[in-house]
Amino acid sequence: MKTAQRITALALIITLALLSLFGCDLDSTQDTTTTKEDVSNVVDSPQELKLPFSKNDTLDPYRAKSILNQQISSLMFDSLFTVDSNYNAKGVIAEKYGYNELDITVTIKKGIAFRDMTEITAQDIVYSFKQAKGSPNYSARLQEFSNAEAVGNYDVSFTLSNANPFAVSNLIFPIVKLGTVSGEIDGADIQQVPIGSGRYILKHDNEGFFMKANPSRLDSYYTKTETLRLVNITDNEAMPYSLEIGTINFMFDDLSEGIYRRMNASTVEVTLNNLVYIVFNKANYTLSDQNVRKAINKLIDREEIALSAFQGHAVSTQTPFNPNWSVVEGQSFDEQGANEEKSAIEVLEDAGYKSINSTRIRYGGNGSLSFNLIVNKENEFKCVAAESIAQQLGNANISITVEKLAREDYEKAVKSGKYDIYLGEIRLTPSMNLRPMLALNGAVSFGIDTMSLVSDAYTQFLSGSININEFMKVFNENLPFVPLCFRNGIAACSRSIITPLESSATDVYFSIDTWSF
């Protein structure tokens, strides 16, 4: 009898040990949810690729509020075009396009279908354009377009508000089937999404949400990753931990918070289209002197800001355009636009700023070179950048007082003009549209002289009257703002994934069809 009891006890111990070892889930229907607190209790399952999403947000691409779901939804919907690393438009649903001043005509491929096997037509494109135009996720990208009309079944005419030969690169909104967008999505079933034609199709089983490859996409689609399991993330700060232990296999951090968290994962830097710059208040009499602005432009060490302030997660720039853009890539533009070889000090002295007072501040006919620079204190990268600028300008006896303001106070100060200089950021569209900064009443034109020669030169550049070199000459002569750098984001995947990881600013899952374990 005692022997039988020992055997029974031994069997119970072995069973408990095996349960502990293999992490048996007593409720297999429970949704996979990860928080910072419980992430260490989740066991990696290397048989399927796991991606982060938010169960409490829709996967409708036009209404998704979370960055996670906006990224995931890109896998379910194709667009007319995608853009390559140089921001050139490449056809996806589109076969070809033509540009003529205020009109872009796009011809779509014939015979390609949505996931329900109905053919994609021009009417679907116009319907999708209207949805995207009214969506906060795509409205800025489509700001240059005023209308879209179907011309037959396979041609769409897009009308531009202003001439821009690069605007076709902005036609990367999701294409959905006519009439399949829900009128009210908040609180609806997460599966209530429009019908698309993308790389993957959303599914649901007892374990939660997953995606299956869409073999009929664009007539054929091959991927090494047939199934994607969606893992609910309720705390974004938990994602690096989730990645490290294998709860998820991929994440993308745009570093918008100004903090870099090291991860035990394979990572790649992705240059975003987010321009960081400084603006001089046009109402400041001293800063209205273009020679003062030129000197400041010369004194700022952009490489130092990119490498130190942004910890290497930025690319310095001398132009307001992304250095990867095909129009400027590899070109060198003279900083002053007039082949001036003078140092910043010489520029200041020639402008009358020859004297230095007892507090070591340079002054001259237009006043003292002492300014305040405001910055959002909630972004560590930018705070360090502001301090770096102050130190660099201080070497020429230009006094900069850095004022670190809470986000709300910073935005109020910028809009009300209560600053001398501010450190700002804008996410440019793929067409590198500068009108939000240079046009009268532009969305982020605060403090900028929109009636300057630069605004006129930009219009001439887009109309083809002048080339990029001629525009940059005018820009550098007047300097309505000073470009500093373009920020990077970080794409990271589990080291167990076999892939040359590639990601882009417009498609973080760019190379997902090559991923495998």
DOMAR-984295 format. One record per residue (C-alpha): x, y, z. Coordinates in steps of 0.25 Angstrom, whole numbers, padded with zeros to 4 digits, always signed. Example, Ala and Ser with C-alpha at 12.3 -4.5 7.8 and 13.67 -1.06 7.14 Angstrom:
2
+0049-0018+0031
+0055-0004+0029
***
This chain:
517
+0000+0000+0000
+0011+0010+0004
+0018+0006-0009
+0005+0010-0017
+0004+0023-0010
+0019+0026-0013
+0016+0023-0028
+0004+0032-0028
+0011+0044-0021
+0023+0042-0031
+0013+0042-0043
+0007+0055-0037
+0020+0062-0036
+0024+0058-0050
+0011+0063-0055
+0013+0077-0048
+0027+0078-0053
+0023+0076-0067
+0012+0086-0066
+0021+0096-0061
+0032+0093-0072
+0022+0094-0084
+0013+0105-0078
+0000+0098-0080
-0011+0108-0082
-0024+0104-0075
-0032+0113-0083
-0028+0112-0098
-0039+0121-0103
-0034+0133-0095
-0028+0145-0103
-0013+0146-0103
-0011+0159-0095
+0002+0165-0091
+0005+0175-0080
+0018+0179-0074
+0014+0172-0061
+0011+0158-0067
+0021+0158-0079
+0031+0149-0072
+0021+0138-0070
+0018+0136-0085
+0026+0125-0092
+0030+0126-0106
+0024+0118-0117
+0033+0118-0129
+0023+0111-0138
+0016+0124-0143
+0020+0138-0145
+0014+0148-0135
+0011+0162-0137
+0006+0173-0127
-0008+0180-0129
-0018+0186-0120
-0031+0178-0117
-0038+0191-0113
-0036+0198-0126
-0042+0196-0140
-0034+0190-0151
-0041+0199-0161
-0030+0206-0167
-0037+0220-0168
-0042+0219-0153
-0031+0212-0146
-0025+0221-0135
-0014+0213-0130
-0001+0213-0137
+0000+0197-0136
-0013+0195-0143
-0010+0205-0154
+0002+0197-0156
-0005+0184-0156
-0016+0189-0165
-0006+0192-0176
-0004+0177-0177
-0019+0175-0181
-0020+0186-0191
-0012+0190-0204
-0011+0204-0209
-0010+0210-0223
+0005+0212-0221
+0016+0209-0211
+0029+0218-0210
+0043+0212-0211
+0054+0217-0202
+0056+0229-0210
+0041+0233-0209
+0039+0230-0224
+0024+0224-0227
+0024+0209-0231
+0011+0203-0236
+0003+0193-0227
-0011+0194-0232
-0007+0205-0242
-0002+0201-0255
+0003+0215-0260
+0000+0229-0258
+0001+0243-0265
+0003+0257-0259
-0001+0270-0265
-0001+0282-0257
-0013+0281-0248
-0017+0267-0252
-0011+0253-0249
-0018+0242-0257
-0016+0227-0252
-0019+0215-0259
-0021+0203-0251
-0018+0188-0254
-0029+0180-0260
-0034+0167-0255
-0029+0168-0241
-0038+0166-0229
-0042+0168-0215
-0041+0157-0205
-0056+0153-0208
-0051+0152-0223
-0059+0164-0228
-0051+0172-0238
-0045+0185-0234
-0050+0197-0242
-0048+0212-0243
-0061+0214-0235
-0054+0206-0223
-0042+0216-0224
-0051+0228-0224
-0059+0223-0212
-0046+0219-0204
-0040+0233-0208
-0052+0240-0201
-0051+0231-0189
-0036+0234-0188
-0038+0249-0190
-0047+0250-0178
-0038+0241-0169
-0029+0247-0159
-0019+0236-0163
-0018+0241-0178
-0024+0255-0179
-0010+0262-0178
-0004+0253-0189
-0016+0256-0198
-0017+0271-0195
-0011+0274-0208
-0023+0267-0215
-0037+0274-0217
-0044+0263-0224
-0044+0249-0231
-0053+0244-0242
-0055+0231-0249
-0052+0231-0264
-0058+0218-0269
-0055+0205-0261
-0040+0206-0260
-0036+0221-0260
-0036+0231-0249
-0034+0246-0250
-0028+0253-0238
-0029+0268-0237
-0018+0276-0230
-0020+0289-0223
-0006+0293-0227
+0004+0288-0237
+0013+0277-0231
+0020+0267-0241
+0023+0259-0228
+0009+0258-0223
+0007+0244-0228
+0016+0239-0217
+0004+0242-0207
-0005+0233-0214
-0002+0222-0204
-0016+0221-0197
-0023+0208-0195
-0032+0203-0206
-0045+0197-0201
-0057+0191-0208
-0068+0201-0211
-0078+0202-0199
-0071+0193-0189
-0067+0204-0179
-0075+0204-0167
-0082+0217-0163
-0079+0216-0148
-0068+0208-0144
-0065+0211-0129
-0069+0199-0120
-0072+0190-0132
-0066+0176-0134
-0051+0178-0138
-0054+0168-0150
-0063+0179-0156
-0053+0184-0166
-0055+0188-0181
-0052+0178-0192
-0037+0180-0197
-0028+0173-0206
-0015+0172-0197
-0004+0163-0194
-0012+0156-0182
-0027+0153-0178
-0032+0155-0164
-0037+0142-0157
-0042+0138-0144
-0041+0125-0136
-0042+0120-0121
-0028+0126-0118
-0032+0140-0124
-0028+0148-0136
-0019+0143-0147
-0016+0146-0162
-0015+0137-0174
-0007+0140-0186
-0016+0144-0198
-0011+0135-0209
-0020+0143-0220
-0014+0157-0216
-0011+0164-0230
-0013+0150-0237
-0002+0143-0229
+0005+0145-0216
+0017+0137-0210
+0021+0138-0195
+0030+0130-0186
+0020+0134-0175
+0007+0128-0177
+0001+0131-0163
+0002+0143-0154
-0003+0142-0140
-0008+0156-0134
-0004+0158-0119
-0012+0168-0111
-0002+0179-0105
-0009+0188-0095
+0004+0195-0090
+0014+0200-0101
+0025+0200-0091
+0024+0185-0090
+0027+0183-0105
+0042+0182-0104
+0041+0172-0092
+0030+0164-0101
+0040+0164-0112
+0052+0159-0104
+0044+0147-0099
+0037+0143-0112
+0023+0147-0108
+0024+0156-0121
+0034+0155-0132
+0034+0169-0137
+0032+0183-0133
+0034+0197-0138
+0038+0209-0130
+0037+0222-0136
+0045+0228-0124
+0035+0240-0124
+0036+0240-0109
+0050+0244-0110
+0055+0231-0103
+0063+0220-0108
+0061+0206-0101
+0072+0196-0104
+0066+0182-0108
+0072+0168-0109
+0068+0167-0123
+0072+0169-0138
+0069+0184-0141
+0070+0193-0153
+0070+0208-0153
+0059+0214-0162
+0060+0229-0166
+0046+0235-0165
+0041+0247-0172
+0040+0255-0159
+0048+0268-0161
+0054+0274-0148
+0056+0289-0150
+0057+0303-0143
+0049+0315-0146
+0052+0329-0144
+0040+0338-0140
+0038+0347-0152
+0033+0358-0142
+0047+0359-0135
+0054+0371-0141
+0068+0365-0139
+0065+0351-0145
+0058+0358-0157
+0073+0361-0161
+0076+0350-0171
+0091+0351-0168
+0088+0347-0153
+0080+0335-0158
+0091+0332-0168
+0102+0332-0157
+0093+0324-0148
+0092+0314-0159
+0107+0313-0161
+0109+0311-0146
+0100+0299-0144
+0107+0286-0144
+0096+0277-0150
+0105+0264-0149
+0107+0267-0134
+0092+0268-0132
+0089+0256-0140
+0100+0247-0133
+0099+0253-0119
+0086+0259-0116
+0078+0248-0124
+0088+0237-0120
+0091+0234-0135
+0076+0232-0138
+0075+0243-0148
+0081+0248-0161
+0086+0262-0162
+0081+0271-0173
+0085+0284-0180
+0072+0284-0188
+0057+0284-0184
+0056+0271-0192
+0059+0256-0187
+0073+0253-0192
+0068+0240-0197
+0059+0247-0207
+0064+0244-0221
+0063+0259-0225
+0074+0263-0215
+0081+0250-0212
+0096+0251-0215
+0095+0266-0218
+0103+0277-0210
+0096+0290-0208
+0104+0303-0204
+0099+0307-0190
+0099+0321-0193
+0094+0321-0207
+0104+0331-0212
+0117+0323-0211
+0121+0332-0198
+0134+0327-0192
+0132+0336-0179
+0132+0330-0165
+0120+0332-0157
+0127+0342-0149
+0131+0350-0161
+0116+0350-0166
+0112+0356-0152
+0123+0366-0152
+0120+0371-0166
+0105+0372-0162
+0110+0382-0150
+0110+0372-0139
+0125+0375-0135
+0124+0378-0120
+0123+0368-0108
+0118+0374-0095
+0122+0370-0080
+0113+0358-0080
+0120+0353-0093
+0108+0355-0102
+0110+0360-0116
+0103+0373-0120
+0102+0383-0131
+0093+0393-0138
+0080+0384-0138
+0082+0380-0123
+0087+0369-0115
+0089+0355-0120
+0082+0349-0108
+0069+0340-0110
+0061+0330-0104
+0059+0316-0110
+0046+0308-0106
+0045+0293-0107
+0036+0282-0102
+0042+0277-0089
+0035+0264-0091
+0044+0260-0102
+0058+0257-0097
+0065+0256-0111
+0060+0270-0114
+0063+0276-0100
+0078+0271-0102
+0078+0277-0116
+0073+0290-0111
+0084+0291-0101
+0094+0287-0112
+0090+0298-0121
+0091+0308-0109
+0105+0303-0106
+0109+0304-0121
+0104+0318-0123
+0110+0322-0110
+0124+0320-0116
+0121+0332-0125
+0115+0340-0113
+0101+0338-0117
+0093+0336-0104
+0082+0325-0104
+0073+0323-0092
+0066+0309-0094
+0052+0309-0088
+0047+0295-0086
+0032+0295-0086
+0021+0285-0084
+0015+0280-0098
+0002+0288-0096
+0010+0301-0092
+0020+0299-0103
+0009+0298-0113
+0002+0310-0108
+0015+0318-0108
+0017+0314-0122
+0003+0318-0127
+0003+0331-0119
+0017+0335-0124
+0023+0336-0110
+0037+0332-0113
+0049+0336-0121
+0053+0323-0126
+0046+0309-0125
+0050+0295-0128
+0039+0288-0137
+0036+0276-0144
+0028+0272-0156
+0025+0259-0163
+0026+0262-0178
+0018+0255-0188
+0025+0246-0198
+0024+0257-0208
+0033+0266-0199
+0022+0276-0199
+0026+0289-0192
+0014+0297-0193
+0009+0294-0179
+0021+0302-0175
+0023+0312-0186
+0008+0315-0190
+0000+0326-0184
-0008+0320-0172
+0000+0307-0174
-0003+0296-0163
+0011+0299-0157
+0015+0312-0162
+0016+0318-0148
+0026+0329-0148
+0030+0327-0163
+0030+0339-0173
+0021+0332-0183
+0021+0345-0192
+0036+0343-0194
+0044+0340-0207
+0045+0326-0202
+0030+0323-0203
+0030+0329-0218
+0042+0321-0221
+0036+0308-0216
+0024+0310-0225
+0033+0312-0237
+0041+0300-0234
+0028+0291-0234
+0023+0298-0247
+0037+0294-0253
+0041+0309-0255
+0053+0307-0247
+0061+0295-0242
+0065+0289-0229
+0078+0296-0228
+0072+0310-0231
+0061+0308-0221
+0072+0304-0210
+0080+0317-0214
+0068+0325-0210
+0065+0317-0198
+0079+0318-0193
+0079+0333-0195
+0066+0336-0187
+0066+0324-0177
+0051+0325-0173
+0055+0313-0164
+0067+0304-0161
+0066+0289-0165
+0074+0281-0155
+0072+0266-0157
+0062+0255-0160
+0058+0246-0149
+0060+0231-0149
+0051+0220-0144
+0055+0206-0140
+0050+0193-0146
+0053+0181-0138
+0050+0166-0139
+0054+0153-0131
+0067+0148-0134
+0061+0134-0137
+0055+0140-0150
+0063+0138-0162
+0063+0150-0171
+0070+0162-0175
+0061+0171-0168
+0056+0183-0177
+0046+0193-0172
+0042+0207-0178
+0035+0220-0173
+0022+0216-0181
+0022+0201-0178
+0028+0195-0166
+0025+0181-0171
+0032+0184-0184
+0040+0171-0184
+0030+0162-0177
+0029+0152-0189
+0043+0148-0187
+0042+0145-0171
+0044+0131-0166
+0049+0124-0154
***
